[in-house]
Amino acid sequence: RTRAQQSQEERDDGRRQDREARRRKRSVDDTRDSVFNDNCFHTLNPPDENFKKSLVMKAIKQAIRTKRPNGTHQATVCVVCDRVIIGEEKVCNISTERLEENRHRISVVA
């Protein structure tokens, strides 16, 4: 249909859609320009050797945290929920005495 054949509502809807499309295009263009013109891309330096070594040592420590002194591996398991602890979280140990002190908070009967 030609514009003359459209109702006022249809013309208004078409204009609104055109405005939204132009706004989206400007937003995409602005984002692209800000990303490519950002100075942080021009000032990045490669990490130094000490930093790389520290990351490697951290990764090795994380990878072998289940290794025991006798050479075997033992999975770290939560004593409360009986699930294997995976990820990068620090594994904390709890003594039997402390566990017994908090027996009333744990809903598991042994």
C-alpha positions in Angstrom: 0.0 0.0 0.0 1.1 3.5 -0.7 1.5 5.9 2.2 -1.7 7.8 1.0 -3.7 4.6 1.4 -2.5 3.9 4.9 -4.4 5.0 8.0 -2.9 7.5 10.3 -2.2 4.7 12.8 -0.3 2.7 10.3 1.8 5.7 9.3 2.6 6.5 13.0 3.5 2.8 13.5 5.8 2.9 10.5 7.5 6.1 11.7 8.0 4.6 15.2 9.6 1.4 13.7 11.9 3.6 11.6 13.0 5.6 14.7 13.6 2.5 16.7 15.7 1.0 13.8 17.8 4.2 13.5 18.3 4.2 17.3 19.4 0.6 17.4 21.8 1.3 14.5 23.3 4.3 16.3 23.7 2.3 19.5 25.6 -0.5 17.6 27.8 2.1 15.8 28.6 3.9 19.1 29.5 0.7 20.8 31.7 -0.5 17.9 33.4 2.9 17.8 34.0 3.0 21.6 35.5 -0.5 21.5 37.8 0.1 18.6 38.9 3.5 19.8 39.4 2.5 23.4 43.0 3.2 24.5 43.2 0.0 26.6 43.8 -2.0 23.4 46.8 0.1 22.6 48.4 -0.1 26.0 48.2 -3.8 26.8 51.6 -5.3 27.6 52.3 -9.0 27.8 52.5 -10.4 31.3 56.0 -10.6 32.8 57.7 -14.0 33.5 57.2 -13.8 37.3 53.5 -13.4 36.8 53.3 -16.3 34.4 55.3 -18.5 36.8 53.0 -17.6 39.7 49.9 -18.6 37.6 51.5 -21.9 36.6 52.4 -22.7 40.2 48.8 -21.8 41.3 47.4 -24.1 38.6 49.7 -27.0 39.6 48.8 -26.5 43.3 45.1 -26.6 42.3 45.6 -29.7 40.1 47.4 -31.8 42.8 45.5 -30.7 45.9 44.0 -34.2 46.1 47.4 -35.9 46.2 48.3 -37.4 49.5 51.9 -38.0 50.9 51.9 -41.7 50.0 51.3 -40.9 46.3 47.6 -41.7 46.1 44.8 -39.3 45.5 41.8 -38.8 47.7 38.8 -36.7 46.7 37.9 -33.9 49.0 34.3 -34.6 50.2 32.1 -32.5 52.4 31.4 -34.3 55.6 28.0 -32.7 56.0 26.4 -33.2 52.5 28.7 -36.0 51.3 29.4 -34.3 48.0 32.7 -34.0 46.2 34.2 -30.5 46.5 35.2 -29.3 43.0 36.3 -25.9 41.8 38.8 -23.4 43.1 37.3 -22.8 46.5 39.6 -23.3 49.5 39.1 -26.6 51.1 38.8 -26.2 54.9 39.2 -29.0 57.4 37.0 -29.4 60.4 37.9 -31.4 63.5 35.7 -34.2 64.7 35.3 -32.3 68.0 34.0 -29.2 66.2 31.6 -31.4 64.2 30.3 -33.1 67.3 29.8 -29.7 68.9 27.5 -28.7 66.0 25.7 -31.9 65.8 22.4 -30.2 66.5 22.8 -28.0 63.4 23.3 -31.0 61.1 20.1 -32.9 60.2 21.9 -36.1 59.5 21.7 -39.0 61.9 24.8 -41.3 61.9 
